[in-house]
């Protein structure tokens, strides 16, 4: 797992790398700048003019080194250093002097010095990196506003200038660069993974700059970024003499009149993810639909025609998922109370079941330990009892809820976060905006219920399920486009997602 660090840890690891690897800090800056330049060369047109804006600190030094490297490759560059005074860091000053041997560098001291940004220019942003701890003001704010108002494509080095690494609640939103791509160093920064940063970082690219592994391993964190290598070892192997009983039994309770589609999606996803046997408990109005749309699943009919109310089966012989499309009426609430009293294993809880829990303190206190809850941000706010001011606060509330209720929280979003009962967070690296459509969550519920049935521990089921869910969406988007993709397309690519992990 890739560790995610705070500002103090980032600085410590940089210092530790300099000592342990026997390099200078300016050499480390050169290494980082070469990594950025290699990526930029792949996306820049050599005939397109480039404007580089550098600050006076080490992020500015990175930008000046990048400018020098691009100049050596014959790119057309104009370089501006925003320096209302001459307080350059040592490494920034060194790279300024190196660059000035090759080209002229313009200094911006006040607003009138800011150049006109022509529409055909690419902007490279190196004003501030991960060390920033207060909102931008003065000429720095003026430069950011000029860059943003130009609507030109911007590539930021390490961080979009003006964005804090963690909590941006008290930041000036107008003083943050809106970047097309952010080339960040060694590991993701927390704020880049939170939804509030969507306007400032359309795409994050993590560059390995060879920081000391020993230093990284010694630093403790509860935040991680999950990549393919971390997940590839999780799928359980299948034996030659295995049978359907080997891969478990799942029971999914889903659907109400007009929402049987949620049950269909959950059922198909559960089966595609590899469960041995699936029973769907649905209202009677959904029986014919399920038997026709998902013939591989068995159907247990509720006594009521339009809503689920009670399950007579021995629920403890199944892995259980509940919530998609069940509604929030009294029958569904009574069913949930009954299940929480009878069921003694972790279950998957989604959608309407989450909303019922949010409204009922008794239900909230009876959630089976180690269950997996899959809220989107609004559902998480309901569960926690307060509307979060930003993504950082919402993540904190998710961690608090997971600890206090001994459950796993899957906080859905662009980098879906799996939060453990110990407060650890695993951000997911797969998925795309094409998945932002009704039914995607029903698919995830079916997939994770399937993994629990197959014998995966809840944490592995959550991490693997979220990764496969996003990867299925990525594969479907390549085939269908993000705009044209449906949750049913994602289900069809679950098998290929498994294969892609091998």
C-alpha positions in Angstrom: 0.0 0.0 0.0 1.2 3.5 -0.8 1.4 5.5 2.4 -0.2 9.0 2.6 1.7 11.5 4.8 1.1 14.9 6.4 3.4 17.9 5.7 5.7 17.3 8.7 6.2 13.7 7.5 6.9 14.8 3.9 9.6 17.2 5.1 11.1 14.5 7.4 11.3 11.9 4.6 13.0 14.4 2.3 15.6 15.2 5.0 16.1 11.5 5.7 16.6 10.7 2.0 19.3 13.4 1.7 21.2 11.9 4.7 20.6 8.1 3.9 21.3 8.4 0.2 24.2 10.8 0.5 22.7 13.3 -1.9 22.2 17.0 -1.6 18.8 18.6 -1.4 19.4 20.3 -4.8 20.2 16.9 -6.3 16.9 15.6 -4.9 15.2 18.6 -6.5 16.8 17.7 -9.8 15.6 14.1 -9.5 12.0 15.3 -8.9 12.2 17.9 -11.8 13.4 15.2 -14.2 10.4 13.1 -13.3 8.0 16.0 -14.0 9.8 16.9 -17.2 9.5 13.3 -18.5 5.8 13.4 -18.0 5.4 16.9 -19.5 7.3 16.0 -22.6 4.7 13.4 -23.3 1.8 15.9 -23.2 3.4 19.1 -24.5 3.5 20.1 -28.2 7.0 21.3 -28.8 5.6 24.2 -30.9 3.2 25.4 -28.3 4.4 28.3 -26.1 4.8 27.5 -22.4 4.6 30.0 -19.5 6.3 28.9 -16.3 5.3 30.6 -13.0 7.7 29.8 -10.1 7.7 30.9 -6.5 10.7 31.6 -4.2 10.6 28.3 -2.3 11.5 24.7 -3.2 8.4 24.3 -5.4 9.7 27.3 -7.3 13.1 25.6 -7.5 11.4 22.5 -9.0 9.7 24.7 -11.6 12.9 26.5 -12.6 14.7 23.1 -12.9 11.8 21.9 -15.1 12.1 25.0 -17.2 15.8 24.4 -17.7 15.2 20.8 -18.7 12.5 21.7 -21.2 14.7 24.5 -22.7 17.4 21.9 -23.3 14.7 19.9 -25.3 14.0 23.1 -27.4 10.6 23.9 -26.0 9.5 27.6 -26.2 9.4 28.9 -22.7 8.9 32.2 -20.9 9.7 32.0 -17.2 8.4 34.2 -14.4 9.4 34.2 -10.8 6.9 35.7 -8.4 9.2 37.4 -5.9 7.9 40.5 -4.1 11.1 40.2 -2.1 14.3 38.3 -2.4 13.7 35.6 0.2 14.7 32.6 -2.1 15.3 29.2 -0.6 18.9 28.1 -1.2 17.9 25.4 -3.7 15.5 27.7 -5.5 18.3 30.3 -5.8 20.7 27.7 -7.2 18.2 26.7 -9.9 17.5 30.3 -10.7 21.2 30.9 -11.4 21.4 27.7 -13.5 18.5 28.8 -15.6 19.7 32.4 -16.0 22.8 31.0 -17.8 20.5 29.8 -20.5 17.7 32.4 -20.8 16.2 35.5 -19.3 14.0 35.2 -16.3 11.3 37.8 -15.5 10.5 38.8 -12.0 6.9 39.6 -10.8 7.0 41.9 -7.8 3.5 43.4 -8.1 0.3 43.0 -10.0 1.3 45.2 -12.9 4.2 42.8 -13.7 1.9 39.9 -14.4 2.1 39.0 -18.2 -0.9 38.6 -20.4 -1.6 34.9 -20.8 -2.3 34.2 -24.4 -5.0 31.6 -25.2 -2.6 29.2 -26.9 -0.2 29.0 -23.9 0.3 26.1 -21.6 0.9 27.2 -18.0 3.3 25.3 -15.6 2.5 26.1 -12.0 5.3 26.0 -9.5 4.4 28.8 -7.1 3.8 26.7 -3.9 4.0 23.0 -3.1 3.1 20.9 -0.1 4.5 23.2 2.5 1.9 26.0 2.2 0.0 26.7 5.5 -1.9 29.9 4.9 -4.2 31.3 2.1 -2.5 33.2 -0.6 -2.6 37.0 -0.7 -0.9 39.9 -2.3 0.8 39.4 -5.7 0.7 35.6 -5.3 -3.1 35.8 -5.2 -3.1 38.1 -8.2 -1.1 35.6 -10.2 -3.3 32.7 -9.3 -6.4 34.8 -10.3 -4.8 35.7 -13.6 -4.0 32.1 -14.4 -7.4 30.8 -13.5 -9.3 33.6 -15.4 -7.3 32.8 -18.5 -8.9 29.3 -18.7 -5.6 28.0 -20.1 -4.5 24.4 -19.5 -2.4 24.3 -16.3 0.0 21.6 -15.1 0.9 21.9 -11.4 4.1 20.6 -9.8 3.4 18.6 -6.6 0.3 20.6 -5.6 -2.0 23.1 -7.2 -0.6 26.3 -5.8 -2.7 27.6 -2.9 -4.1 24.2 -1.9 -3.2 22.8 1.5 -2.2 19.2 1.9 -5.0 18.3 4.3 -7.9 20.5 5.5 -8.9 23.4 3.2 -11.9 24.5 5.2 -10.4 27.9 6.0 -8.6 28.4 2.7 -9.5 31.0 0.1 -11.1 29.0 -2.7 -10.3 31.8 -5.2 -6.6 31.6 -4.4 -6.1 28.0 -5.6 -4.8 27.1 -9.0 -7.3 25.1 -11.1 -5.0 22.5 -12.7 -5.6 20.0 -15.5 -3.0 17.7 -14.1 -1.0 17.6 -10.9 2.3 15.8 -10.9 2.7 15.0 -7.2 5.8 13.4 -5.6 6.1 9.9 -4.3 2.6 9.5 -2.8 -0.8 11.1 -3.1 -1.6 14.1 -0.9 -4.8 13.8 1.2 -6.5 16.9 -0.1 -6.1 15.7 -3.7 -8.2 12.7 -2.9 -11.1 14.6 -1.4 -14.1 15.8 -3.5 -13.6 19.5 -2.6 -10.4 19.4 -4.8 -12.1 18.3 -8.0 -11.9 21.9 -9.4 -8.2 22.1 -8.6 -7.0 18.8 -9.7 -8.8 17.1 -12.6 -6.1 14.4 -12.7 -3.5 13.4 -10.2 -0.3 11.7 -11.4 2.0 10.3 -8.7 5.7 10.3 -9.6 8.2 8.0 -7.8 11.3 10.2 -7.2 13.2 7.5 -5.3 12.8 8.7 -1.7 14.3 6.5 0.9 12.3 3.3 1.4 13.7 2.9 5.0 12.4 6.4 5.9 9.0 5.8 4.3 8.6 2.4 6.0 9.5 3.9 9.4 6.8 6.6 9.2 3.4 5.7 10.7 0.2 6.7 9.0 -3.4 5.4 9.0 -3.9 6.7 5.4 -3.1 4.5 2.3 -3.6 4.5 -1.4 -4.6 1.1 -2.9 -3.0 0.2 -6.2 -3.1 -2.9 -8.4 -0.2 -4.7 -6.8 -1.9 -4.4 -3.4 -5.1 -6.0 -4.6 -3.7 -8.6 -7.0 -2.9 -11.1 -4.2 -6.3 -10.9 -2.6 -8.5 -13.1 -4.9 -8.8 -16.6 -3.5 -7.8 -19.4 -5.8 -10.3 -22.1 -7.0 -9.6 -25.7 -6.6 -10.2 -28.3 -9.3 -12.6 -30.3 -7.0 -14.5 -27.4 -5.7 -18.3 -27.1 -6.1 -21.0 -24.4 -5.6 -20.9 -25.0 -1.8 -17.2 -24.1 -1.8 -18.0 -20.6 -2.8 -20.7 -19.8 -0.3 -24.3 -18.8 -0.1 -25.5 -15.2 -0.3 -28.8 -13.7 0.6 -29.6 -10.2 -0.7 -32.7 -8.4 0.5 -33.6 -5.8 -2.1 -36.4 -4.1 -4.1 -39.9 -2.6 -3.7 -42.6 -1.8 -6.2 -41.0 0.3 -8.9 -37.4 -0.5 -7.6 -37.0 -4.1 -8.5 -34.2 -3.0 -10.9 -32.0 -2.4 -7.9 -32.5 -6.1 -6.9 -31.7 -7.2 -10.5 -28.4 -5.3 -10.5 -27.3 -6.5 -7.1 -28.1 -10.1 -8.1 -26.3 -10.0 -11.3 -23.2 -8.4 -9.7 -23.2 -10.9 -6.9 -23.2 -13.8 -9.3 -20.6 -12.3 -11.6 -18.3 -11.8 -8.6 -18.2 -15.6 -8.0 -20.7 -16.6 -5.3 -21.7 -20.3 -5.2 -25.4 -19.8 -4.6 -27.6 -16.7 -4.4 -31.1 -16.2 -3.0 -32.8 -12.9 -3.5 -35.5 -11.9 -1.0 -37.9 -9.5 -2.8 -41.5 -8.5 -2.5 -43.9 -10.7 -4.5 -44.2 -8.2 -7.3 -40.5 -8.8 -8.1 -40.5 -12.6 -8.3 -41.3 -13.0 -12.0 -38.9 -10.2 -12.9 -36.0 -11.8 -11.0 -36.8 -15.3 -12.3 -36.7 -13.9 -15.8 -33.9 -11.4 -15.6 -31.5 -13.5 -13.4 -32.4 -17.2 -13.9 -29.2 -18.2 -12.0 -30.6 -16.7 -8.8 -33.2 -18.3 -6.5 -36.0 -16.1 -5.3 -37.5 -16.0 -1.8 -40.8 -14.1 -1.9 -41.9 -11.8 0.9 -45.4 -12.1 2.1 -46.2 -8.6 0.9 -46.6 -7.7 -2.7 -44.9 -4.3 -2.9 -42.5 -4.2 0.0 -40.2 -6.5 2.0 -41.2 -7.1 5.6 -39.7 -10.3 7.1 -37.3 -13.1 6.1 -38.3 -16.6 7.3 -35.0 -18.2 6.2 -32.2 -19.1 8.6 -30.3 -16.0 7.8 -27.1 -17.0 9.6 -26.4 -19.6 7.0 -25.8 -16.9 4.4 -23.7 -13.8 3.8 -26.2 -11.1 3.9 -26.6 -7.8 2.0 -29.5 -5.5 2.4 -30.7 -2.1 1.3 -31.0 -1.5 -2.5 -34.5 -0.3 -3.3 -36.2 -1.5 -0.1 -37.7 1.8 0.8 -37.8 3.5 4.2 -41.3 2.5 5.4 -42.3 0.8 8.6 -42.1 -2.7 7.1 -38.5 -2.2 6.0 -37.6 -0.7 9.4 -39.2 -3.7 11.3 -37.3 -6.1 9.0 -34.0 -4.4 9.8 -34.7 -4.5 13.5 -35.5 -8.2 13.2 -32.3 -9.0 11.2 -30.1 -7.1 13.6 -31.5 -9.2 16.4 -31.1 -12.5 14.6 -28.0 -12.1 12.4 -24.6 -12.6 14.1 -22.1 -12.0 11.3 -20.9 -9.0 9.3 -23.4 -7.9 6.7 -23.4 -5.4 3.8 -25.7 -2.5 4.4 -26.5 0.0 1.7 -29.0 2.6 0.4 -32.4 2.7 2.1 -31.1 0.5 4.9 -28.5 3.2 5.7 -31.3 5.9 5.7 -33.3 3.8 8.1 -30.4 3.4 10.5 -29.7 7.2 10.3 -33.3 7.8 11.6 -33.2 5.3 14.4 -30.8 5.3 17.4 -31.7 1.8 18.4 -30.9 0.4 14.9 -27.7 2.3 14.9 -26.7 0.7 18.2 -27.5 -2.8 16.9 -25.5 -2.9 13.7 -23.7 -6.3 13.6 -19.9 -5.8 14.4 -17.6 -5.6 11.4 -20.5 -5.0 9.0 -19.7 -3.1 5.8 -21.7 0.1 5.3 -21.6 1.7 1.8 -22.8 5.3 2.0 -22.4 8.1 -0.5 -21.5 11.5 1.1 -25.1 12.5 1.8 -25.9 9.2 3.4 -22.7 9.5 5.5 -23.9 12.9 6.7 -27.2 11.4 7.7 -25.5 8.5 9.6 -23.2 10.9 11.5 -26.1 13.3 12.3 -24.5 16.4 10.8 -23.8 17.9 7.4 -20.1 18.0 7.0 -18.5 21.3 5.9 -16.1 19.7 3.5 -14.6 16.3 2.5 -11.9 16.4 5.2 -14.5 16.8 8.0 -16.7 14.1 6.4 -13.8 11.7 6.3 -13.1 12.4 10.0 -16.8 11.7 10.8 -16.6 8.4 8.8 -13.5 7.4 10.8 -15.3 8.3 14.1 -18.4 6.3 13.1 -16.4 3.3 12.1 -14.5 3.3 15.4 -17.5 3.9 17.6 -19.7 1.3 15.9 -17.0 -1.3 15.1 -17.9 -1.3 11.4 -16.3 -0.7 8.0 -17.4 2.3 6.1 -17.1 2.5 2.3 -17.4 6.2 1.6 -18.1 6.4 -2.1 -16.6 9.0 -4.4 -13.9 9.6 -7.0 -11.3 7.9 -4.7 -13.7 5.7 -2.7 -12.4 5.4 0.8 -12.5 2.1 2.8 -12.5 3.1 6.5 -11.8 0.3 9.0 -13.0 0.0 12.6 -9.4 1.0 13.7 -9.7 4.2 11.8 -7.4 3.3 8.9 -8.4 4.6 5.5 -7.6 2.9 2.1 -8.3 5.2 -0.8 -9.1 3.4 -4.1 -7.3 4.1 -7.3 -9.8 2.7 -9.9 -13.1 4.2 -11.3 -14.2 7.1 -13.4 -17.0 9.6 -13.7 -19.0 7.3 -16.0 -19.9 5.4 -12.8 -21.8 8.4 -11.4 -25.2 7.0 -12.3 -28.1 5.3 -10.5 -27.5 1.6 -10.0 -23.7 1.7 -9.5 -24.1 1.4 -5.7 -26.4 -1.6 -6.2 -23.7 -3.3 -8.2 -21.1 -2.7 -5.4 -23.5 -4.1 -2.8 -23.9 -7.3 -4.8 -20.1 -7.6 -5.4 -19.1 -7.2 -1.7 -21.9 -9.6 -0.5 -20.6 -12.1 -2.9 -17.0 -11.8 -1.5 -18.2 -12.2 2.1 -20.1 -15.3 1.0 -16.9 -16.7 -0.5 -15.1 -16.4 2.8 -13.2 -13.1 2.4 -12.5 -11.2 5.6 -14.6 -8.0 5.7 -11.6 -5.7 5.2 -10.4 -7.7 2.2 -13.9 -8.0 0.8 -14.3 -4.2 1.0 -10.9 -3.3 -0.5 -11.1 -5.9 -3.3 -14.8 -5.2 -4.0 -14.2 -1.5 -4.3 -11.2 -2.0 -6.5 -12.9 -4.5 -8.8 -16.0 -2.3 -9.0 -13.9 0.7 -10.2 -11.8 -1.5 -12.5 -15.0 -2.9 -14.1 -16.2 0.6 -14.6 -12.8 1.6 -16.2 -13.0 -1.4 -18.6 -16.6 -0.6 -19.5 -15.8 3.0 -20.1 -13.1 2.1 -22.6 -15.6 0.1 -24.5 -18.8 2.2 -24.1 -17.4 5.7 -23.2 -18.1 7.3 -19.8 -21.2 9.0 -21.0 -22.7 5.9 -22.6 -21.9 3.4 -19.7 -24.6 1.7 -17.6 -24.3 -0.3 -14.4 -25.2 -3.4 -16.4 -22.1 -2.8 -18.5 -20.0 -2.7 -15.4 -21.4 -6.1 -14.4 -20.4 -7.6 -17.7 -16.8 -6.5 -17.1 -16.4 -8.0 -13.6 -14.9 -11.1 -15.1 -12.4 -9.2 -17.2 -11.5 -7.1 -14.1 -10.6 -10.3 -12.3 -8.5 -11.3 -15.3 -6.8 -7.9 -15.4 -5.5 -8.4 -11.8 -3.6 -11.5 -12.8 
